[in-house]
Amino acid sequence: MNAYLRNSIRSRTRLLAKESLTDKDERGRIEAEVVSLKREREILMRYNAVQ
């Protein structure tokens, strides 16, 4: 699960970096995705701390 979450975060971060930030709706969607990635990262860090 650890590797899966890490790879998921990396691949989505790469996709976000390639997308255009000109469209306001698109920008809002990307900002929401970044918040989601930060939340996933927190969960992953907590999961690692427990082990």
TIVO-2410 file (N, C-alpha, C; in nm, 3 decimals):
# residues 51
REC num residu      c1      c2      c3 atome chaine
REC   1      M   0.083  -0.120   0.000     N      A
REC   1      M   0.000   0.000   0.000    CA      A
REC   1      M   0.087   0.125   0.000     C      A
REC   2      N   0.194   0.121   0.073     N      A
REC   2      N   0.287   0.232   0.080    CA      A
REC   2      N   0.335   0.276  -0.058     C      A
REC   3      A   0.386   0.181  -0.134     N      A
REC   3      A   0.438   0.210  -0.268    CA      A
REC   3      A   0.326   0.258  -0.359     C      A
REC   4      Y   0.208   0.197  -0.345     N      A
REC   4      Y   0.094   0.238  -0.428    CA      A
REC   4      Y   0.061   0.385  -0.406     C      A
REC   5      L   0.051   0.427  -0.280     N      A
REC   5      L   0.019   0.568  -0.251    CA      A
REC   5      L   0.127   0.662  -0.302     C      A
REC   6      R   0.252   0.623  -0.282     N      A
REC   6      R   0.363   0.707  -0.330    CA      A
REC   6      R   0.357   0.724  -0.481     C      A
REC   7      N   0.336   0.614  -0.553     N      A
REC   7      N   0.331   0.620  -0.700    CA      A
REC   7      N   0.210   0.699  -0.747     C      A
REC   8      S   0.099   0.683  -0.679     N      A
REC   8      S  -0.023   0.756  -0.713    CA      A
REC   8      S   0.001   0.906  -0.698     C      A
REC   9      I   0.062   0.946  -0.588     N      A
REC   9      I   0.089   1.088  -0.563    CA      A
REC   9      I   0.185   1.142  -0.669     C      A
REC  10      R   0.291   1.067  -0.699     N      A
REC  10      R   0.388   1.112  -0.799    CA      A
REC  10      R   0.326   1.127  -0.937     C      A
REC  11      S   0.249   1.026  -0.980     N      A
REC  11      S   0.193   1.032  -1.115    CA      A
REC  11      S   0.092   1.145  -1.128     C      A
REC  12      R   0.009   1.165  -1.025     N      A
REC  12      R  -0.088   1.275  -1.033    CA      A
REC  12      R  -0.020   1.410  -1.026     C      A
REC  13      T   0.088   1.421  -0.951     N      A
REC  13      T   0.162   1.547  -0.944    CA      A
REC  13      T   0.222   1.579  -1.080     C      A
REC  14      R   0.275   1.477  -1.148     N      A
REC  14      R   0.331   1.498  -1.283    CA      A
REC  14      R   0.223   1.543  -1.379     C      A
REC  15      L   0.106   1.481  -1.374     N      A
REC  15      L  -0.004   1.519  -1.462    CA      A
REC  15      L  -0.046   1.664  -1.435     C      A
REC  16      L  -0.055   1.702  -1.309     N      A
REC  16      L  -0.095   1.839  -1.275    CA      A
REC  16      L   0.006   1.940  -1.326     C      A
REC  17      A   0.133   1.905  -1.321     N      A
REC  17      A   0.238   1.997  -1.366    CA      A
REC  17      A   0.228   2.025  -1.515     C      A
REC  18      K   0.174   1.930  -1.592     N      A
REC  18      K   0.164   1.945  -1.737    CA      A
REC  18      K   0.042   2.026  -1.779     C      A
REC  19      E  -0.058   2.037  -1.691     N      A
REC  19      E  -0.183   2.102  -1.729    CA      A
REC  19      E  -0.173   2.254  -1.727     C      A
REC  20      S  -0.256   2.314  -1.811     N      A
REC  20      S  -0.259   2.460  -1.821    CA      A
REC  20      S  -0.333   2.522  -1.703     C      A
REC  21      L  -0.284   2.635  -1.656     N      A
REC  21      L  -0.348   2.703  -1.543    CA      A
REC  21      L  -0.426   2.827  -1.587     C      A
REC  22      T  -0.454   2.839  -1.719     N      A
REC  22      T  -0.520   2.960  -1.768    CA      A
REC  22      T  -0.669   2.961  -1.741     C      A
REC  23      D  -0.736   2.849  -1.754     N      A
REC  23      D  -0.881   2.840  -1.735    CA      A
REC  23      D  -0.914   2.840  -1.586     C      A
REC  24      K  -1.005   2.930  -1.543     N      A
REC  24      K  -1.037   2.942  -1.400    CA      A
REC  24      K  -1.094   2.813  -1.341     C      A
REC  25      D  -1.184   2.747  -1.414     N      A
REC  25      D  -1.242   2.621  -1.365    CA      A
REC  25      D  -1.133   2.516  -1.350     C      A
REC  26      E  -1.046   2.514  -1.449     N      A
REC  26      E  -0.935   2.417  -1.449    CA      A
REC  26      E  -0.843   2.446  -1.330     C      A
REC  27      R  -0.819   2.573  -1.307     N      A
REC  27      R  -0.732   2.612  -1.195    CA      A
REC  27      R  -0.793   2.568  -1.062     C      A
REC  28      G  -0.923   2.587  -1.046     N      A
REC  28      G  -0.992   2.544  -0.924    CA      A
REC  28      G  -0.985   2.394  -0.904     C      A
REC  29      R  -1.000   2.320  -1.014     N      A
REC  29      R  -0.993   2.175  -1.007    CA      A
REC  29      R  -0.854   2.129  -0.965     C      A
REC  30      I  -0.754   2.194  -1.022     N      A
REC  30      I  -0.614   2.159  -0.990    CA      A
REC  30      I  -0.583   2.193  -0.844     C      A
REC  31      E  -0.631   2.308  -0.798     N      A
REC  31      E  -0.608   2.345  -0.658    CA      A
REC  31      E  -0.674   2.244  -0.564     C      A
REC  32      A  -0.794   2.197  -0.601     N      A
REC  32      A  -0.862   2.095  -0.520    CA      A
REC  32      A  -0.781   1.965  -0.520     C      A
REC  33      E  -0.724   1.930  -0.634     N      A
REC  33      E  -0.644   1.808  -0.645    CA      A
REC  33      E  -0.518   1.820  -0.560     C      A
REC  34      V  -0.458   1.938  -0.557     N      A
REC  34      V  -0.338   1.960  -0.474    CA      A
REC  34      V  -0.373   1.940  -0.326     C      A
REC  35      V  -0.487   1.991  -0.283     N      A
REC  35      V  -0.531   1.972  -0.145    CA      A
REC  35      V  -0.548   1.823  -0.117     C      A
REC  36      S  -0.606   1.751  -0.214     N      A
REC  36      S  -0.625   1.607  -0.200    CA      A
REC  36      S  -0.491   1.535  -0.189     C      A
REC  37      L  -0.394   1.577  -0.269     N      A
REC  37      L  -0.261   1.515  -0.264    CA      A
REC  37      L  -0.194   1.541  -0.130     C      A
REC  38      K  -0.209   1.662  -0.078     N      A
REC  38      K  -0.150   1.693   0.053    CA      A
REC  38      K  -0.212   1.607   0.162     C      A
REC  39      R  -0.344   1.584   0.152     N      A
REC  39      R  -0.412   1.500   0.249    CA      A
REC  39      R  -0.360   1.356   0.240     C      A
REC  40      E  -0.345   1.306   0.116     N      A
REC  40      E  -0.291   1.171   0.096    CA      A
REC  40      E  -0.150   1.160   0.153     C      A
REC  41      R  -0.071   1.265   0.133     N      A
REC  41      R   0.067   1.265   0.183    CA      A
REC  41      R   0.068   1.257   0.336     C      A
REC  42      E  -0.022   1.332   0.400     N      A
REC  42      E  -0.033   1.327   0.546    CA      A
REC  42      E  -0.067   1.187   0.594     C      A
REC  43      I  -0.163   1.123   0.525     N      A
REC  43      I  -0.203   0.987   0.561    CA      A
REC  43      I  -0.085   0.892   0.546     C      A
REC  44      L  -0.012   0.907   0.437     N      A
REC  44      L   0.104   0.821   0.411    CA      A
REC  44      L   0.210   0.840   0.519     C      A
REC  45      M   0.234   0.965   0.559     N      A
REC  45      M   0.335   0.992   0.662    CA      A
REC  45      M   0.292   0.934   0.796     C      A
REC  46      R   0.161   0.944   0.828     N      A
REC  46      R   0.110   0.885   0.952    CA      A
REC  46      R   0.122   0.734   0.948     C      A
REC  47      Y   0.091   0.677   0.833     N      A
REC  47      Y   0.100   0.531   0.814    CA      A
REC  47      Y   0.244   0.485   0.836     C      A
REC  48      N   0.340   0.561   0.782     N      A
REC  48      N   0.481   0.526   0.799    CA      A
REC  48      N   0.525   0.539   0.944     C      A
REC  49      A   0.473   0.638   1.014     N      A
REC  49      A   0.510   0.660   1.154    CA      A
REC  49      A   0.462   0.547   1.244     C      A
REC  50      V   0.349   0.486   1.208     N      A
REC  50      V   0.293   0.377   1.288    CA      A
REC  50      V   0.378   0.251   1.275     C      A
REC  51      Q   0.432   0.231   1.158     N      A
REC  51      Q   0.510   0.108   1.134    CA      A
REC  51      Q   0.642   0.108   1.207     C      A
***
